[in-house]
Amino acid sequence: MHPGGTLLTAHAPMSMPLADFASPRALAGVDPGNPSAGTHVRRGDVGAERTLVENYRAHVTRLLARTLGPVHEVEDLAQEVFFRVFRKLHTVSPPEALPGFVTGVTINVAREALRKRRRARWLKFLGSETLDEVPVADEPSGQVLAFYRAVASLSPDHQLFLTLRYVEGMGLSEVAAATGVSLATTKRRLRDAEVAFEKTMGGPTRCTEGS
Amino acid sequence: MTSALLVRLGEGVRRDQDNLPYQGPSTDTILLGVRERERAHRRRVRAGFALAASLACGMFVAAMWNARAPHASPALGARTASLFDETLQFPDGTTLILRKGATANLESVGAHGARLRLNEGVVHVSVVHTEQSSWDVLAGPYSIHVTGTRFDAGWENETLRISMREGSVRVTGPCGAVALTAPDSSAFRCPGEERPSERPSEGAQRAEPPTALTTVAPEDLPKAEDASTKRPQVPLAPRHASRAITEPIAESAAPKVSASALLEDGDHERLAGRAPHAVLLYRRVRSEFPGTFEAAKAAFLLGRMAEAAGSLSEAESWYERAMLERGFEQESAGRLLELAVQRGDLARAAQRAEAYLRAHPGGPHRAYAESVLRSSR
């Protein structure tokens, strides 16, 4: 049994906390809001783009925040996600595939952001504490900051698999679907990520203390 | 174990994150960003197309640049094509290709030609003909003078071999001089005897019967040299070109040659810029082969030469003769029409235009004749 996330609708007002945003499982499974929004956009319907953004904005923002941490670049990356979604919308068929498509694009954008962050760190000869240099949104708790600083030393893929699995609370099959790899690969990468995280934290004791 | 810890840690992080009054980007903000990205993307696409077009243009210009003749002539000095052919490209488009194994020395380069000494091996020569072009390929004691032609020349074992591809050349050696015309192939050895033509031309095969001129034995060489003191060209080989050049000049007891061979020789002389020789040859065609197609062509060409020299009356006379003979009626009629217009004799021009249209309604001068008629009305 995997850690659960909150199952809510995709239509969330902007002022609501993250917990009120749609869960990926809602998008991947039951009701993604309006999967035919893509069809309307493709047809050039007036306001269809706005509708699609409103349907998926919360989901995209939440996924980005979970994978990247509390950073301001989420806004910029959300724009990038929707830009890519609109550009490739014609490839989505049937309309029910739209939620999974949006999730996949979001994960790709997050992965690229993590890689970019890592390249920047290498270029600047910095250590693993890069989150200090990234603008932080609001005032996250010490636990949140400590966690994302710790995972920042992992490879982008490891960060992605760990956050999707343990912070976002996706099941293994959901992680596999979101990242576009097989279930076996997902398990293997998660295992590797856990080992790497354990090394970073100096063993399970410190990890426990940290939490 | 680690998984359980991570589950607890993740839950804590998620709880803390969810408790933040996080303000995600609004729909308007996202749409604005998307629009901005679309504009940037279009700019990038346009820039990409512009860059690709620039690159394509650049590559096209570079290809054209490479295809055209180079600005500078090759440097003087020794050349050796040890492993591969070596090409010497000149600004006028002339190309000298040293075949593999050949050694040569580019002795001089001028505005209208160059001099290459072939020490060993084979050189392929392709000279672009111009009014002033003058190229020399030297091999041993021989000199091959070129005005515009393609041929291969080989120098090996004191023997010069020439294989003509196009046009004609003049070979000068210690034993005399000879003109070669495509598709002749000859080997020269001096002061020994010249070897027979390896690939005799049609004209050479037509030459009947072989006379003293057809074989140059060592004992004959002085005669040839004597002849060369009187005239610049002394035949060494049994080919119509040499015979044609020398006969009108030396008026020797030359064998009778065919009209087409004489006409060809005349063409060669005319294209080489030796108009008097060409006139003699064309006149000989007309005197020896009256009523033939070659005679008509000779008359027409004599007319063209007279016209080029500014003798319009003489040109008109030749065209009128050619028009009465078989083969060049249409061309001659057209030239006569042009001459009448050149002279400003519009009445005669109109007459000739009408005659032309009657006789050659589909001829190349039809439009011209019609315009002459319109302007005369």
Interface residues (C-beta under 8 A of the other chain):
Chain A: P3 G5 T6 M14 S15 P17 L18 A19 F21 E49 R50 V53 E54 R57 A58 T61 R62 A65 R66 P70 V74 E75 D76 A78 Q79 E80 F82 F83 F86 R87 A137 D138 E139 P140 S141 Q143 V144 F147 Y148 L162 T163 R165 Y166 V167 E168 G169 E194 V195 F197 E198 P204 C207 T208 G210 S211
Chain B: M1 T2 S3 L5 L6 V7 R8 L9 G10 E11 G12 V13 R14 D16 Q17 D18 N19 L20 P21 Y22 Q23 G24 P25 S26 T27 T29 I30 L31 L32 G33 V34 E36 R37 E38 H41
